[in-house]
Amino acid sequence: MSKILVGNHIRTLRFNHNEMTQQQLADKVGVTRQTILALEKGNYSPSLELAFRIAHAFNLSIEEVFYYGSHNEEES
């Protein structure tokens, strides 16, 4: 059975929000830049609280930022 992680669109959203840096997003949501990096790389699934804070930073719903399971998005 394969492991299904929570995926996200954070990198794309940062780019679309005036090319926000990882550090700027981290400062907005109260985590380290390394946490944002780990989220973007799919190495870390956020707590529910952090997911809400990130979605709020982009003025989006959680479902617009995060997804569960397989998703067709190009990886860089």
HUNORGI-V915981 format. One record per run of one state. SS is the DSSP state (H for helix, E for strand, C for the rest). FROM is the first residue (numbers start at 0). TO is the last residue. If there is no record, write none. Layout:
# HUNORGI-V915981
SS FROM TO
SS FROM TO
This chain:
# HUNORGI-V915981
C 0 4
E 5 7
C 8 8
H 9 15
C 16 20
H 21 28
C 29 31
H 32 40
C 41 46
H 47 56
C 57 60
H 61 64
E 65 67
C 68 75
